[in-house]
């Protein structure tokens, strides 16, 4: 299937510059179609055909995730995402602060482009949903304009509105009903990488909506094993 690339337009930051370079590299080496964020925002109909025929890769430069927010605001189906800042951290490459790519920056772009071109390795099957039974009994709480539900048993919460459900040696982590309502429509969730060792209150993911962003902080120590 063809690939369309929606890159960050943050040319005032090094990571934004590298997001643009990655889009150009994919266009040259993999015949991907670049979706200009400015034209997409001002005239989305221009890209309707391209987006209907291609899988969409969103390339964000930094944690602001402007490209992801644009895709979310337009209701686009995103098939894959890359955050250049995270890729730099994962590879240990110091790209510097220059607004020109530089040799290290281009090395990072080449590594990410190769990774995107490689066949995806099949993930281990996720646990059956029955392993983590949904709550059946709730406490209903009213706060300000929000009416939200708290499971009466089986779920433990921390002060950051994150919960943990423990079954044997495994656990599932999520955010409260209050957070979901307060953030309104959540458009994007980025989980921690599989296999990451986390301590209590370490970040295990980040959420964003058109209204705000939030880090999900683990209520317990452990190691990430899968995403559901």
N, CA, C and O of each residue as an XYZ file, in Angstrom:
912
protein
N       0.846     -1.203      0.000
C       0.000      0.000      0.000
C       0.875      1.245      0.000
O       1.926      1.273      0.641
N       0.443      2.262     -0.713
C       1.180      3.507     -0.765
C       1.234      4.151      0.619
O       0.400      3.873      1.481
N       2.224      5.012      0.814
C       2.364      5.708      2.090
C       2.296      7.209      1.866
O       2.922      7.741      0.950
N       1.533      7.882      2.710
C       1.505      9.344      2.734
C       2.150      9.784      4.043
O       1.964      9.144      5.078
N       2.907     10.877      3.998
C       3.640     11.345      5.171
C       3.213     12.767      5.510
O       3.319     13.676      4.687
N       2.730     12.942      6.730
C       2.382     14.264      7.232
C       3.438     14.673      8.251
O       3.403     14.204      9.389
N       4.387     15.547      7.865
C       5.474     15.897      8.772
C       5.165     17.146      9.595
O       4.321     17.966      9.230
N       5.864     17.261     10.696
C       5.831     18.480     11.504
C       6.335     19.645     10.658
O       7.179     19.467      9.780
N       5.815     20.829     10.927
C       6.237     22.015     10.183
C       7.071     22.943     11.063
O       7.226     24.125     10.759
N       7.611     22.394     12.165
C       8.348     23.224     13.118
C       9.767     23.500     12.683
O      10.702     22.943     13.257
N       9.950     24.329     11.705
C      11.288     24.604     11.181
C      12.101     25.534     12.075
O      13.244     25.857     11.750
N      11.526     25.971     13.199
C      12.290     26.784     14.148
C      12.944     25.917     15.215
O      13.561     26.435     16.146
N      12.811     24.572     15.082
C      13.424     23.652     16.031
C      14.148     22.559     15.259
O      13.717     22.152     14.180
N      15.257     22.090     15.829
C      16.039     21.067     15.137
C      15.231     19.809     14.854
O      15.347     19.234     13.772
N      14.414     19.370     15.807
C      13.638     18.157     15.593
C      12.604     18.348     14.488
O      12.300     17.407     13.755
N      12.063     19.554     14.365
C      11.137     19.839     13.284
C      11.818     19.792     11.929
O      11.245     19.314     10.950
N      13.057     20.297     11.877
C      13.849     20.233     10.646
C      14.074     18.778     10.239
O      13.977     18.432      9.062
N      14.374     17.930     11.226
C      14.629     16.522     10.922
C      13.345     15.791     10.530
O      13.391     14.839      9.750
N      12.202     16.225     11.063
C      10.925     15.649     10.636
C      10.719     15.910      9.144
O      10.282     15.031      8.401
N      11.038     17.116      8.725
C      10.925     17.457      7.297
C      11.898     16.623      6.469
O      11.531     16.120      5.407
N      13.134     16.470      6.945
C      14.124     15.687      6.208
C      13.706     14.230      6.095
O      13.944     13.597      5.067
N      13.086     13.690      7.138
C      12.617     12.308      7.069
C      11.526     12.169      6.011
O      11.515     11.201      5.252
N      10.612     13.130      5.960
C       9.557     13.095      4.946
C      10.156     13.127      3.536
O       9.713     12.393      2.653
N      11.166     13.983      3.330
C      11.823     14.061      2.025
C      12.532     12.750      1.686
O      12.488     12.289      0.546
N      13.182     12.158      2.681
C      13.875     10.887      2.460
C      12.894      9.789      2.061
O      13.170      9.008      1.150
N      11.748      9.730      2.740
C      10.751      8.708      2.411
C      10.156      8.946      1.031
O       9.834      7.995      0.318
N      10.011     10.205      0.653
C       9.499     10.515     -0.681
C      10.483     10.067     -1.757
O      10.078      9.580     -2.813
N      11.771     10.231     -1.486
C      12.796      9.904     -2.477
C      13.085      8.407     -2.549
O      13.308      7.871     -3.634
N      13.082      7.731     -1.402
C      13.500      6.323     -1.374
C      12.338      5.341     -1.395
O      12.507      4.193     -1.805
N      11.162      5.778     -0.959
C      10.031      4.863     -0.868
C       8.795      5.365     -1.618
O       7.706      4.806     -1.484
N       8.979      6.424     -2.408
C       7.890      7.003     -3.214
C       6.686      7.411     -2.373
O       5.547      7.360     -2.836
N       6.952      7.817     -1.133
C       5.867      8.300     -0.284
C       5.416      9.681     -0.747
O       6.207     10.449     -1.295
N       4.152      9.989     -0.525
C       3.643     11.313     -0.873
C       3.645     12.195      0.361
O       3.095     11.830      1.400
N       4.260     13.345      0.238
C       4.312     14.285      1.357
C       3.010     15.083      1.410
O       2.551     15.615      0.399
N       2.433     15.157      2.590
C       1.239     15.967      2.830
C       1.672     17.246      3.533
O       2.112     17.204      4.681
N       1.552     18.358      2.867
C       1.955     19.633      3.455
C       0.966     20.017      4.566
O      -0.232     20.121      4.302
N       1.440     20.228      5.796
C       0.516     20.538      6.886
C      -0.233     21.856      6.693
O      -1.390     21.977      7.096
N       0.416     22.835      6.083
C      -0.236     24.129      5.861
C      -1.369     23.981      4.857
O      -2.480     24.453      5.097
N      -1.091     23.321      3.723
C      -2.129     23.124      2.700
C      -3.241     22.217      3.231
O      -4.419     22.437      2.951
N      -2.857     21.202      3.993
C      -3.863     20.307      4.548
C      -4.805     21.056      5.476
O      -6.015     20.832      5.450
N      -4.260     21.937      6.291
C      -5.081     22.709      7.227
C      -5.996     23.685      6.501
O      -7.154     23.861      6.879
N      -5.470     24.316      5.460
C      -6.243     25.342      4.742
C      -7.161     24.770      3.671
O      -8.206     25.346      3.368
N      -6.766     23.635      3.100
C      -7.559     23.055      2.016
C      -7.497     21.535      2.082
O      -6.860     20.911      1.234
N      -8.144     20.930      3.067
C      -8.042     19.473      3.249
C      -8.533     18.664      2.047
O      -8.088     17.535      1.838
N      -9.444     19.230      1.259
C      -9.960     18.496      0.099
C      -8.853     18.187     -0.902
O      -8.965     17.242     -1.683
N      -7.790     18.979     -0.881
C      -6.679     18.790     -1.812
C      -6.071     17.389     -1.679
O      -5.582     16.819     -2.655
N      -6.111     16.850     -0.469
C      -5.445     15.571     -0.208
C      -6.416     14.415      0.030
O      -5.994     13.337      0.448
N      -7.682     14.619     -0.225
C      -8.671     13.563      0.043
C      -8.340     12.273     -0.700
O      -8.363     11.196     -0.104
N      -8.036     12.365     -1.976
C      -7.751     11.172     -2.783
C      -6.485     10.478     -2.296
O      -6.461      9.255     -2.166
N      -5.441     11.242     -2.029
C      -4.170     10.668     -1.591
C      -4.327      9.950     -0.266
O      -3.782      8.862     -0.080
N      -5.067     10.549      0.658
C      -5.241      9.950      1.972
C      -6.148      8.726      1.915
O      -6.019      7.821      2.740
N      -7.046      8.689      0.966
C      -7.933      7.536      0.826
C      -7.196      6.333      0.259
O      -7.587      5.192      0.504
N      -6.128      6.582     -0.500
C      -5.427      5.499     -1.181
C      -4.138      5.079     -0.485
O      -3.498      4.119     -0.915
N      -3.746      5.767      0.568
C      -2.448      5.508      1.195
C      -2.578      5.370      2.702
O      -3.512      5.890      3.311
N      -1.622      4.659      3.294
C      -1.538      4.626      4.756
C      -0.840      5.909      5.207
O       0.098      6.372      4.559
N      -1.295      6.472      6.307
C      -0.795      7.771      6.744
C       0.219      7.615      7.870
O      -0.078      7.042      8.919
N       1.404      8.128      7.639
C       2.454      8.214      8.653
C       2.552      9.657      9.107
O       2.739     10.557      8.288
N       2.427      9.884     10.406
C       2.583     11.224     10.973
C       3.960     11.321     11.611
O       4.326     10.488     12.440
N       4.717     12.333     11.228
C       6.060     12.536     11.767
C       6.077     13.824     12.580
O       6.013     14.923     12.029
N       6.166     13.672     13.904
C       6.275     14.827     14.788
C       7.734     15.070     15.146
O       8.531     14.137     15.242
N       8.064     16.335     15.341
C       9.431     16.661     15.738
C       9.621     16.539     17.237
O      10.404     15.708     17.699
N       8.909     17.361     18.005
C       9.060     17.392     19.463
C       7.754     16.978     20.139
O       6.789     16.589     19.481
N       7.750     17.071     21.465
C       6.605     16.632     22.237
C       5.345     17.454     22.037
O       4.278     17.048     22.497
N       5.430     18.588     21.372
C       4.228     19.378     21.086
C       3.305     18.638     20.121
O       2.085     18.796     20.167
N       3.905     17.829     19.246
C       3.163     16.962     18.318
C       2.152     17.727     17.466
O       0.972     17.381     17.421
N       2.630     18.759     16.799
C       1.738     19.586     15.968
C       1.093     18.779     14.842
O      -0.089     18.955     14.546
N       1.869     17.898     14.218
C       1.318     17.121     13.101
C       0.223     16.172     13.589
O      -0.805     16.014     12.931
N       0.449     15.539     14.748
C      -0.579     14.640     15.300
C      -1.843     15.403     15.657
O      -2.953     14.919     15.433
N      -1.673     16.594     16.212
C      -2.835     17.406     16.572
C      -3.625     17.815     15.336
O      -4.855     17.824     15.353
N      -2.915     18.154     14.267
C      -3.600     18.511     13.028
C      -4.379     17.309     12.490
O      -5.538     17.438     12.096
N      -3.739     16.148     12.477
C      -4.426     14.935     11.997
C      -5.654     14.644     12.853
O      -6.704     14.267     12.333
N      -5.518     14.819     14.175
C      -6.639     14.569     15.056
C      -7.780     15.542     14.842
O      -8.947     15.152     14.865
N      -7.447     16.817     14.632
C      -8.488     17.829     14.439
C      -9.278     17.613     13.158
O     -10.440     18.008     13.059
N      -8.632     16.974     12.168
C      -9.304     16.711     10.891
C      -9.914     15.316     10.836
O     -10.513     14.933      9.831
N      -9.759     14.556     11.921
C     -10.346     13.217     11.966
C      -9.681     12.230     11.027
O     -10.338     11.311     10.539
N      -8.384     12.398     10.760
C      -7.694     11.501      9.837
C      -7.332     10.184     10.513
O      -7.040     10.152     11.708
N      -7.352      9.104      9.747
C      -6.929      7.797     10.251
C      -5.413      7.709     10.130
O      -4.868      7.732      9.027
N      -4.737      7.609     11.272
C      -3.279      7.543     11.304
C      -2.857      6.091     11.468
O      -3.275      5.417     12.410
N      -2.031      5.615     10.549
C      -1.596      4.214     10.578
C      -0.277      4.026     11.303
O      -0.005      2.940     11.815
N       0.547      5.063     11.357
C       1.833      4.949     12.041
C       2.290      6.347     12.442
O       1.908      7.343     11.827
N       3.118      6.399     13.490
C       3.622      7.684     13.982
C       5.098      7.572     14.312
O       5.587      6.509     14.693
N       5.799      8.686     14.161
C       7.204      8.784     14.567
C       7.383     10.099     15.308
O       6.928     11.146     14.847
N       8.044     10.044     16.454
C       8.405     11.248     17.197
C       9.925     11.349     17.159
O      10.618     10.552     17.791
N      10.445     12.327     16.418
C      11.881     12.441     16.198
C      12.643     12.589     17.513
O      13.715     12.006     17.671
N      12.111     13.351     18.448
C      12.781     13.534     19.732
C      12.984     12.205     20.438
O      14.041     11.973     21.025
N      11.988     11.330     20.391
C      12.110     10.013     21.016
C      13.109      9.140     20.272
O      13.852      8.379     20.891
N      13.131      9.245     18.941
C      14.073      8.455     18.156
C      15.510      8.858     18.469
O      16.396      8.007     18.546
N      15.737     10.160     18.649
C      17.077     10.641     19.008
C      17.486     10.094     20.371
O      18.627      9.676     20.566
N      16.558     10.101     21.298
C      16.837      9.592     22.643
C      17.110      8.089     22.611
O      18.022      7.606     23.282
N      16.325      7.358     21.837
C      16.471      5.901     21.782
C      17.795      5.486     21.154
O      18.384      4.485     21.562
N      18.269      6.243     20.169
C      19.516      5.901     19.491
C      20.734      6.494     20.166
O      21.862      6.099     19.871
N      20.520      7.449     21.079
C      21.637      8.092     21.758
C      22.369      9.107     20.902
O      23.481      9.516     21.237
N      21.754      9.521     19.792
C      22.395     10.488     18.899
C      22.128     11.916     19.364
O      20.978     12.298     19.583
N      23.181     12.697     19.511
C      23.060     14.103     19.901
C      23.013     14.951     18.640
O      24.042     15.192     18.010
N      21.828     15.400     18.275
C      21.669     16.108     16.996
C      21.993     17.589     17.102
O      22.097     18.266     16.079
N      22.157     18.113     18.320
C      22.503     19.519     18.488
C      21.322     20.448     18.327
O      20.174     20.010     18.256
N      21.617     21.746     18.269
C      20.568     22.767     18.203
C      20.518     23.511     16.879
O      19.671     24.385     16.695
N      21.409     23.179     15.957
C      21.436     23.891     14.684
C      20.161     23.640     13.898
O      19.594     22.549     13.947
N      19.716     24.657     13.175
C      18.535     24.508     12.331
C      18.865     23.912     10.973
O      17.997     23.812     10.106
N      20.121     23.515     10.789
C      20.496     22.721      9.617
C      20.691     21.280     10.086
O      21.174     21.060     11.197
N      20.330     20.305      9.272
C      20.327     18.913      9.725
C      21.648     18.420     10.296
O      21.666     17.802     11.361
N      22.771     18.686      9.595
C      24.063     18.217     10.067
C      24.228     16.714      9.887
O      23.244     16.007      9.666
N      25.458     16.219      9.978
C      25.715     14.789      9.724
C      25.050     13.862     10.738
O      24.577     12.787     10.368
N      25.006     14.262     12.017
C      24.378     13.393     13.016
C      22.870     13.364     12.812
O      22.238     12.313     12.925
N      22.304     14.517     12.513
C      20.872     14.573     12.247
C      20.491     13.721     11.054
O      19.480     13.019     11.091
N      21.285     13.772      9.999
C      20.989     12.974      8.812
C      21.204     11.485      9.078
O      20.538     10.638      8.484
N      22.145     11.173      9.981
C      22.316      9.774     10.381
C      21.050      9.261     11.067
O      20.612      8.136     10.828
N      20.476     10.098     11.919
C      19.225      9.719     12.591
C      18.107      9.526     11.570
O      17.350      8.558     11.653
N      18.001     10.439     10.613
C      16.976     10.336      9.572
C      17.126      9.026      8.803
O      16.137      8.350      8.520
N      18.363      8.671      8.469
C      18.612      7.435      7.715
C      18.210      6.207      8.529
O      17.620      5.269      7.993
N      18.528      6.214      9.815
C      18.176      5.080     10.674
C      16.664      4.913     10.776
O      16.150      3.798     10.686
N      15.957      6.024     10.965
C      14.500      5.958     11.093
C      13.869      5.524      9.781
O      12.931      4.726      9.778
N      14.374      6.040      8.662
C      13.841      5.665      7.348
C      14.017      4.169      7.095
O      13.113      3.519      6.571
N      15.170      3.624      7.462
C      15.409      2.187      7.286
C      14.470      1.374      8.158
O      13.953      0.341      7.732
N      14.251      1.843      9.381
C      13.352      1.143     10.288
C      11.928      1.123      9.731
O      11.229      0.115      9.840
N      11.506      2.231      9.139
C      10.161      2.305      8.566
C      10.022      1.424      7.331
O       8.925      0.965      7.011
N      11.137      1.189      6.638
C      11.101      0.368      5.434
C      11.131     -1.117      5.755
O      10.727     -1.941      4.935
N      11.614     -1.467      6.956
C      11.749     -2.882      7.317
C      10.386     -3.498      7.580
O       9.491     -2.826      8.093
N      10.217     -4.774      7.234
C       8.948     -5.459      7.536
C       8.697     -5.464      9.037
O       9.625     -5.636      9.827
N       7.470     -5.280      9.418
C       7.107     -5.268     10.827
C       7.112     -6.694     11.380
O       6.543     -7.613     10.790
N       7.764     -6.848     12.520
C       7.794     -8.151     13.176
C       6.492     -8.357     13.919
O       6.032     -7.473     14.643
N       5.908     -9.513     13.741
C       4.637     -9.794     14.400
C       4.800     -9.733     15.911
O       5.745    -10.297     16.462
N       3.885     -9.054     16.573
C       3.911     -8.937     18.017
C       3.344    -10.202     18.657
O       2.533    -10.912     18.063
N       3.790    -10.460     19.874
C       3.235    -11.572     20.623
C       1.752    -11.327     20.830
O       1.331    -10.185     21.014
N       0.954    -12.388     20.803
C      -0.489    -12.196     20.973
C      -0.804    -11.535     22.300
O      -0.197    -11.839     23.327
N      -1.757    -10.635     22.259
C      -2.172     -9.944     23.470
C      -2.981    -10.887     24.338
O      -3.599    -11.824     23.834
N      -2.980    -10.645     25.639
C      -3.760    -11.501     26.523
C      -5.240    -11.379     26.224
O      -5.706    -10.333     25.772
N      -5.966    -12.429     26.473
C      -7.415    -12.379     26.269
C      -8.021    -11.348     27.196
O      -7.566    -11.165     28.325
N      -9.061    -10.669     26.707
C      -9.683     -9.626     27.510
C     -10.212    -10.163     28.828
O     -10.332     -9.424     29.806
N     -10.533    -11.471     28.852
C     -11.042    -12.064     30.072
C     -10.021    -12.109     31.185
O     -10.379    -12.266     32.352
N      -8.705    -11.967     30.823
C      -7.671    -11.946     31.851
C      -7.819    -10.739     32.766
O      -7.435    -10.785     33.935
N      -8.375     -9.668     32.232
C      -8.606     -8.447     33.009
C     -10.095     -8.120     32.936
O     -10.514     -7.328     32.091
N     -10.885     -8.713     33.800
C     -12.335     -8.515     33.715
C     -12.724     -7.061     33.952
O     -12.151     -6.408     34.824
N     -13.679     -6.546     33.200
C     -14.123     -5.162     33.393
C     -14.895     -5.040     34.707
O     -15.487     -6.014     35.173
N     -14.890     -3.850     35.301
C     -15.638     -3.661     36.548
C     -17.141     -3.752     36.308
O     -17.635     -3.396     35.237
N     -17.849     -4.226     37.305
C     -19.307     -4.356     37.196
C     -20.057     -3.500     38.211
O     -21.252     -3.246     38.058
N     -19.342     -3.054     39.258
C     -19.984     -2.259     40.304
C     -19.221     -0.946     40.458
O     -17.995     -0.950     40.567
N     -19.934      0.167     40.466
C     -19.289      1.480     40.475
C     -19.821      2.356     41.608
O     -20.945      2.193     42.082
N     -18.971      3.285     42.017
C     -19.381      4.395     42.873
C     -19.504      5.623     41.974
O     -18.543      5.979     41.293
N     -20.641      6.262     41.958
C     -20.862      7.448     41.129
C     -20.572      8.698     41.932
O     -21.103      8.880     43.028
N     -19.716      9.574     41.378
C     -19.281     10.785     42.071
C     -19.568     11.995     41.181
O     -19.360     11.946     39.968
N     -20.038     13.060     41.782
C     -20.263     14.319     41.063
C     -19.244     15.349     41.531
O     -19.121     15.616     42.726
N     -18.519     15.923     40.584
C     -17.540     16.962     40.906
C     -17.662     18.073     39.882
O     -17.433     17.866     38.691
N     -18.031     19.277     40.368
C     -18.241     20.404     39.472
C     -19.275     19.992     38.422
O     -20.389     19.611     38.784
N     -18.939     20.057     37.143
C     -19.908     19.700     36.093
C     -19.780     18.242     35.662
O     -20.499     17.794     34.770
N     -18.858     17.491     36.299
C     -18.590     16.129     35.879
C     -19.315     15.121     36.767
O     -19.360     15.263     37.989
N     -19.873     14.113     36.132
C     -20.421     12.958     36.835
C     -19.640     11.749     36.331
O     -19.750     11.378     35.163
N     -18.857     11.141     37.205
C     -18.007     10.057     36.747
C     -18.093      8.870     37.694
O     -18.575      8.977     38.821
N     -17.604      7.720     37.193
C     -17.734      6.466     37.923
C     -16.374      5.943     38.365
O     -15.382      6.048     37.643
N     -16.353      5.372     39.577
C     -15.151      4.754     40.128
C     -15.476      3.290     40.425
O     -16.434      3.018     41.149
N     -14.705      2.341     39.887
C     -14.954      0.928     40.222
C     -14.857      0.726     41.736
O     -13.937      1.231     42.379
N     -15.785      0.005     42.283
C     -15.827     -0.153     43.742
C     -14.800     -1.152     44.253
O     -14.470     -1.129     45.439
N     -14.282     -2.029     43.394
C     -13.274     -2.984     43.837
C     -12.440     -3.455     42.652
O     -12.881     -3.396     41.504
N     -11.221     -3.928     42.948
C     -10.351     -4.480     41.917
C      -9.447     -3.476     41.234
O      -8.589     -3.865     40.443
N      -9.617     -2.179     41.520
C      -8.817     -1.134     40.892
C      -8.237     -0.232     41.980
O      -8.946      0.190     42.893
N      -6.926      0.061     41.871
C      -6.253      0.954     42.809
C      -5.836      2.219     42.066
O      -5.336      2.144     40.944
N      -6.040      3.380     42.686
C      -5.768      4.666     42.047
C      -4.627      5.391     42.750
O      -4.453      5.269     43.962
N      -3.846      6.154     41.969
C      -2.876      7.057     42.584
C      -3.408      8.481     42.505
O      -4.485      8.722     41.960
N      -2.651      9.413     43.048
C      -3.115     10.801     43.119
C      -3.094     11.492     41.762
O      -3.565     12.622     41.635
N      -2.554     10.827     40.749
C      -2.479     11.398     39.405
C      -3.607     10.912     38.505
O      -3.527     11.035     37.282
N      -4.672     10.353     39.116
C      -5.838      9.873     38.371
C      -5.514      8.719     37.438
O      -6.158      8.552     36.402
N      -4.513      7.920     37.805
C      -4.209      6.697     37.065
C      -4.557      5.499     37.944
O      -4.405      5.552     39.164
N      -5.024      4.423     37.318
C      -5.377      3.237     38.074
C      -4.559      2.039     37.637
O      -3.961      2.024     36.561
N      -4.549      1.024     38.511
C      -3.890     -0.229     38.187
C      -4.810     -1.372     38.588
O      -5.420     -1.347     39.657
N      -4.902     -2.369     37.724
C      -5.683     -3.579     37.986
C      -4.703     -4.744     37.954
O      -4.068     -4.986     36.927
N      -4.572     -5.463     39.050
C      -3.562     -6.509     39.184
C      -4.214     -7.879     39.117
O      -5.176     -8.158     39.833
N      -3.677     -8.740     38.239
C      -4.098    -10.132     38.134
C      -2.827    -10.980     38.209
O      -2.049    -11.007     37.255
N      -2.609    -11.665     39.319
C      -1.395    -12.454     39.484
C      -0.162    -11.579     39.455
O      -0.050    -10.636     40.238
N       0.785    -11.885     38.542
C       2.019    -11.106     38.429
C       1.934    -10.035     37.352
O       2.922     -9.361     37.062
N       0.754     -9.877     36.760
C       0.567     -8.882     35.701
C      -0.399     -7.801     36.152
O      -1.182     -7.984     37.083
N      -0.321     -6.686     35.475
C      -1.195     -5.570     35.831
C      -1.516     -4.758     34.594
O      -0.748     -4.727     33.632
N      -2.649     -4.110     34.635
C      -3.079     -3.205     33.566
C      -3.220     -1.825     34.158
O      -3.734     -1.671     35.266
N      -2.765     -0.805     33.424
C      -2.774      0.577     33.908
C      -3.635      1.428     32.986
O      -3.615      1.238     31.770
N      -4.383      2.356     33.548
C      -5.208      3.258     32.748
C      -5.456      4.557     33.481
O      -4.887      4.795     34.546
N      -6.297      5.394     32.918
C      -6.621      6.678     33.540
C      -8.097      6.703     33.918
O      -8.915      5.971     33.361
N      -8.410      7.553     34.868
C      -9.753      7.583     35.438
C     -10.797      8.142     34.466
O     -10.472      8.790     33.472
N     -12.044      7.869     34.790
C     -13.171      8.404     34.036
C     -13.159      9.930     34.089
O     -13.524     10.589     33.116
N     -12.742     10.485     35.216
C     -12.669     11.938     35.356
C     -11.692     12.534     34.348
O     -11.998     13.540     33.707
N     -10.508     11.913     34.201
C      -9.520     12.398     33.236
C     -10.090     12.352     31.827
O      -9.952     13.307     31.063
N     -10.729     11.241     31.485
C     -11.259     11.089     30.130
C     -12.310     12.153     29.822
O     -12.353     12.687     28.714
N     -13.150     12.457     30.798
C     -14.171     13.481     30.573
C     -13.555     14.883     30.547
O     -13.947     15.731     29.745
N     -12.595     15.108     31.430
C     -11.992     16.439     31.525
C     -11.174     16.783     30.283
O     -11.129     17.940     29.863
N     -10.522     15.767     29.692
C      -9.714     16.007     28.488
C     -10.576     16.064     27.233
O     -10.088     16.426     26.162
N     -11.843     15.711     27.354
C     -12.774     15.579     26.228
C     -12.271     14.476     25.292
O     -11.826     13.432     25.770
N     -12.328     14.676     23.992
C     -11.987     13.605     23.048
C     -10.473     13.379     23.008
O      -9.722     14.239     22.548
N     -10.035     12.221     23.491
C      -8.614     11.883     23.450
C      -8.272     11.425     22.033
O      -8.844     10.460     21.526
N      -7.337     12.127     21.408
C      -7.011     11.859     20.006
C      -5.771     11.000     19.836
O      -5.557     10.434     18.764
N      -4.954     10.894     20.870
C      -3.678     10.199     20.694
C      -3.178      9.675     22.027
O      -3.234     10.374     23.038
N      -2.686      8.437     22.026
C      -2.021      7.866     23.196
C      -0.709      7.254     22.750
O      -0.686      6.440     21.827
N       0.380      7.636     23.392
C       1.698      7.070     23.090
C       2.167      6.264     24.289
O       2.495      6.846     25.323
N       2.209      4.935     24.181
C       2.629      4.114     25.319
C       4.140      4.067     25.448
O       4.869      4.370     24.503
N       4.599      3.684     26.630
C       6.024      3.413     26.817
C       6.411      2.201     25.987
O       5.569      1.357     25.681
N       7.690      2.114     25.621
C       8.127      0.983     24.811
C       8.013     -0.321     25.607
O       8.169     -0.338     26.828
N       7.739     -1.405     24.888
C       7.620     -2.718     25.520
C       8.961     -3.115     26.120
O      10.006     -2.958     25.487
N       8.925     -3.632     27.347
C      10.139     -4.071     28.030
C      10.781     -3.020     28.899
O      11.828     -3.277     29.493
N      10.189     -1.837     28.995
C      10.766     -0.767     29.804
C      10.564     -1.058     31.293
O       9.467     -1.413     31.724
N      11.630     -0.903     32.065
C      11.548     -1.029     33.518
C      11.049      0.299     34.087
O      11.626      1.351     33.811
N       9.990      0.249     34.872
C       9.426      1.481     35.431
C       9.338      1.367     36.950
O       9.078      0.296     37.498
N       9.559      2.484     37.604
C       9.352      2.590     39.033
C       7.993      3.241     39.282
O       7.392      3.812     38.372
N       7.522      3.149     40.510
C       6.257      3.798     40.843
C       6.335      5.285     40.517
O       7.305      5.953     40.876
N       5.321      5.796     39.843
C       5.184      7.180     39.396
C       6.051      7.518     38.183
O       6.154      8.684     37.803
N       6.680      6.499     37.567
C       7.342      6.731     36.284
C       6.285      6.868     35.188
O       5.169      6.367     35.327
N       6.640      7.544     34.110
C       5.720      7.714     32.986
C       5.597      6.403     32.206
O       6.603      5.795     31.838
N       4.369      5.978     31.961
C       4.131      4.772     31.151
C       3.379      5.106     29.866
O       2.954      4.208     29.139
N       3.220      6.369     29.595
C       2.545      6.775     28.375
C       2.112      8.220     28.470
O       2.176      8.825     29.541
N       1.676      8.773     27.365
C       1.166     10.139     27.353
C      -0.083     10.200     26.488
O      -0.193      9.512     25.473
N      -1.022     11.039     26.913
C      -2.287     11.200     26.202
C      -2.413     12.642     25.743
O      -1.852     13.552     26.354
N      -3.137     12.837     24.683
C      -3.424     14.209     24.274
C      -4.794     14.289     23.621
O      -5.269     13.348     22.984
N      -5.395     15.429     23.801
C      -6.662     15.742     23.146
C      -6.512     17.121     22.533
O      -5.456     17.743     22.645
N      -7.549     17.595     21.893
C      -7.493     18.945     21.354
C      -7.421     19.993     22.450
O      -7.136     21.160     22.182
N      -7.679     19.578     23.681
C      -7.735     20.502     24.803
C      -6.469     20.519     25.646
O      -6.059     21.579     26.120
N      -5.834     19.346     25.843
C      -4.688     19.286     26.755
C      -3.868     18.036     26.501
O      -4.222     17.201     25.668
N      -2.748     17.917     27.242
C      -1.888     16.750     27.215
C      -1.674     16.274     28.645
O      -1.772     17.065     29.583
N      -1.381     14.978     28.818
C      -1.196     14.426     30.156
C      -0.267     13.227     30.093
O      -0.338     12.427     29.159
N       0.613     13.102     31.098
C       1.438     11.918     31.241
C       0.720     10.921     32.142
O       0.187     11.299     33.186
N       0.703      9.653     31.747
C       0.146      8.594     32.592
C       1.274      8.065     33.471
O       2.285      7.591     32.954
N       1.117      8.139     34.791
C       2.151      7.749     35.745
C       1.764      6.436     36.412
O       0.667      6.298     36.955
N       2.668      5.491     36.364
C       2.366      4.150     36.866
C       2.147      4.149     38.377
O       2.957      4.722     39.106
N       1.074      3.522     38.868
C       0.857      3.417     40.300
C       1.791      2.409     40.977
O       1.843      2.354     42.206
N       2.535      1.604     40.189
C       3.397      0.579     40.776
C       4.641      0.388     39.911
O       4.686      0.813     38.757
N       5.644     -0.259     40.492
C       6.861     -0.592     39.745
C       6.644     -1.871     38.941
O       5.801     -2.696     39.292
N       7.401     -2.028     37.873
C       7.285     -3.234     37.073
C       7.952     -3.073     35.727
O       8.808     -2.205     35.557
N       7.574     -3.890     34.779
C       8.118     -3.829     33.424
C       6.980     -3.940     32.427
O       6.109     -4.800     32.559
N       6.990     -3.069     31.434
C       5.935     -3.096     30.424
C       6.089     -4.344     29.564
O       7.196     -4.700     29.160
N       4.959     -5.006     29.287
C       5.001     -6.255     28.531
C       4.184     -6.206     27.243
O       4.530     -6.866     26.263
N       3.117     -5.438     27.239
C       2.264     -5.374     26.058
C       1.382     -4.142     26.168
O       1.286     -3.523     27.228
N       0.736     -3.791     25.052
C      -0.190     -2.670     25.010
C      -1.559     -3.196     24.628
O      -1.678     -3.980     23.687
N      -2.598     -2.777     25.346
C      -3.962     -3.139     24.952
C      -4.842     -1.923     25.047
O      -6.036     -2.001     24.759
